[in-house]
């Protein structure tokens, strides 16, 4: 065992010397890069060993459109060599390089809804959604029955394909968990517009035939909407019934004469004038009443002074007085009414003007 130790130490020293030799070949790598690629090598970015006898020197690539890319120069040497040699150069992307997106095969790029009129989209080879179907035998009776049962096609949908279809339909916009279905008064399975499918999927799906709802769409039996065939109009809804109003009807009303507004008595002087006028009206009324009384007294006095029977003269005098009273009353009535109106207006005006 002791005989093997010195060679092991020698190999370690040789490996260290080889790494130092390759690491020191950066100028050689730069020169080879300029000569072979006819490109300017930028800053030296580092060195890494590749295996036991080769290493890579990396330089920044100063090329338009290649930001973040690096030049890689591979240098190699054998154990005991005095110089390194250049094996190859390459332009490689660095950690910050701008790269094209990962390539996606054409068959994986096509998405639902991409198919346009005239496009051809064959199924995938060995598509798990399809399986061999019943092949026509040439016998018309057998083939006609096979077509009625949905057979007679080279391939039909497999069980895996039907399950995938049912899951996709059930989780779509017309499945049982849709917002429309949660707020619907009933489910499609009880709707008269629901058309059942044939085959194994008829237990869970059908087609809507209501043009005001999901017309022509495959719907789940637990889906529903507000256009259910069992929906009935709400009774009693709408505006309450009231008495009709005739806009052309006119009622004739006798309105009292308009009273002056308080703004007409904006000053104390105007109020004092109105009070004075009212007092004059009242005084005129008193004078009129005194005149009537004086006239009656004069008639009675003249009757007593005469020698003729008092009864006749008094009767005549009373008749004259009674005939005179309506005339006096008719003359004083407008004055009294005007005085009453003025008094009713003057009282609030005086109260407002008094401090």
DABELDA-V971211 format. One record per residue. N is the residue number from 1. BURIAL is 1 if it has 16 or more other C-alpha atoms within 10 Angstrom, else 0. Layout:
((N | BURIAL) (N | BURIAL))
This chain:
((1 | 0) (2 | 0) (3 | 0) (4 | 0) (5 | 0) (6 | 0) (7 | 0) (8 | 0) (9 | 0) (10 | 0) (11 | 0) (12 | 0) (13 | 0) (14 | 1) (15 | 1) (16 | 0) (17 | 1) (18 | 1) (19 | 1) (20 | 0) (21 | 1) (22 | 1) (23 | 1) (24 | 0) (25 | 1) (26 | 1) (27 | 0) (28 | 1) (29 | 1) (30 | 1) (31 | 0) (32 | 1) (33 | 1) (34 | 0) (35 | 0) (36 | 0) (37 | 0) (38 | 0) (39 | 0) (40 | 1) (41 | 1) (42 | 0) (43 | 0) (44 | 1) (45 | 0) (46 | 0) (47 | 1) (48 | 0) (49 | 1) (50 | 0) (51 | 0) (52 | 0) (53 | 1) (54 | 1) (55 | 1) (56 | 1) (57 | 1) (58 | 1) (59 | 1) (60 | 1) (61 | 1) (62 | 1) (63 | 0) (64 | 0) (65 | 0) (66 | 1) (67 | 1) (68 | 1) (69 | 1) (70 | 1) (71 | 1) (72 | 1) (73 | 1) (74 | 1) (75 | 1) (76 | 1) (77 | 1) (78 | 0) (79 | 0) (80 | 0) (81 | 0) (82 | 0) (83 | 0) (84 | 1) (85 | 1) (86 | 1) (87 | 0) (88 | 0) (89 | 1) (90 | 0) (91 | 1) (92 | 0) (93 | 1) (94 | 1) (95 | 0) (96 | 0) (97 | 0) (98 | 0) (99 | 0) (100 | 0) (101 | 0) (102 | 0) (103 | 0) (104 | 0) (105 | 0) (106 | 0) (107 | 0) (108 | 0) (109 | 0) (110 | 0) (111 | 0) (112 | 0) (113 | 0) (114 | 0) (115 | 0) (116 | 0) (117 | 0) (118 | 0) (119 | 0) (120 | 0) (121 | 0) (122 | 0) (123 | 0) (124 | 0) (125 | 0) (126 | 0) (127 | 0) (128 | 0) (129 | 1) (130 | 1) (131 | 0) (132 | 0) (133 | 0) (134 | 0) (135 | 0) (136 | 1) (137 | 0) (138 | 0) (139 | 0) (140 | 0) (141 | 0) (142 | 0) (143 | 1) (144 | 0) (145 | 0) (146 | 1) (147 | 0) (148 | 0) (149 | 0) (150 | 0) (151 | 1) (152 | 1) (153 | 0) (154 | 0) (155 | 0) (156 | 1) (157 | 1) (158 | 1) (159 | 0) (160 | 0) (161 | 1) (162 | 0) (163 | 0) (164 | 0) (165 | 0) (166 | 1) (167 | 0) (168 | 0) (169 | 1) (170 | 1) (171 | 0) (172 | 0) (173 | 1) (174 | 1) (175 | 1) (176 | 1) (177 | 0) (178 | 1) (179 | 0) (180 | 1) (181 | 1) (182 | 0) (183 | 0) (184 | 1) (185 | 0) (186 | 1) (187 | 1) (188 | 1) (189 | 1) (190 | 0) (191 | 1) (192 | 0) (193 | 1) (194 | 1) (195 | 1) (196 | 1) (197 | 0) (198 | 0) (199 | 0) (200 | 0) (201 | 0) (202 | 0) (203 | 0) (204 | 1) (205 | 1) (206 | 1) (207 | 1) (208 | 1) (209 | 1) (210 | 1) (211 | 0) (212 | 0) (213 | 0) (214 | 1) (215 | 0) (216 | 0) (217 | 0) (218 | 1) (219 | 1) (220 | 1) (221 | 1) (222 | 1) (223 | 1) (224 | 1) (225 | 1) (226 | 1) (227 | 1) (228 | 1) (229 | 0) (230 | 0) (231 | 0) (232 | 0) (233 | 0) (234 | 0) (235 | 0) (236 | 0) (237 | 0) (238 | 0) (239 | 0) (240 | 0) (241 | 0) (242 | 0) (243 | 0) (244 | 0) (245 | 0) (246 | 0) (247 | 0) (248 | 0) (249 | 0) (250 | 0) (251 | 0) (252 | 0) (253 | 0) (254 | 0) (255 | 0) (256 | 0) (257 | 0) (258 | 0) (259 | 0) (260 | 0) (261 | 0) (262 | 0) (263 | 0) (264 | 0) (265 | 1) (266 | 0) (267 | 0) (268 | 0) (269 | 0) (270 | 0) (271 | 1) (272 | 0) (273 | 0) (274 | 1) (275 | 1) (276 | 0) (277 | 0) (278 | 1) (279 | 0) (280 | 0) (281 | 1) (282 | 1) (283 | 0) (284 | 0) (285 | 1) (286 | 0) (287 | 0) (288 | 1) (289 | 0) (290 | 0) (291 | 0) (292 | 0) (293 | 0) (294 | 0) (295 | 0) (296 | 1) (297 | 0) (298 | 0) (299 | 1) (300 | 1) (301 | 0) (302 | 0) (303 | 1) (304 | 0) (305 | 0) (306 | 0) (307 | 0) (308 | 0) (309 | 0) (310 | 0) (311 | 0) (312 | 0) (313 | 1) (314 | 1) (315 | 0) (316 | 0) (317 | 1) (318 | 0) (319 | 0) (320 | 0) (321 | 1) (322 | 0) (323 | 0) (324 | 0) (325 | 0) (326 | 0) (327 | 0) (328 | 0) (329 | 0) (330 | 0) (331 | 0) (332 | 1) (333 | 0) (334 | 0) (335 | 0) (336 | 1) (337 | 0) (338 | 0) (339 | 1) (340 | 0) (341 | 0) (342 | 1) (343 | 0) (344 | 0) (345 | 1) (346 | 1) (347 | 0) (348 | 0) (349 | 1) (350 | 0) (351 | 0) (352 | 0) (353 | 0) (354 | 0) (355 | 0))
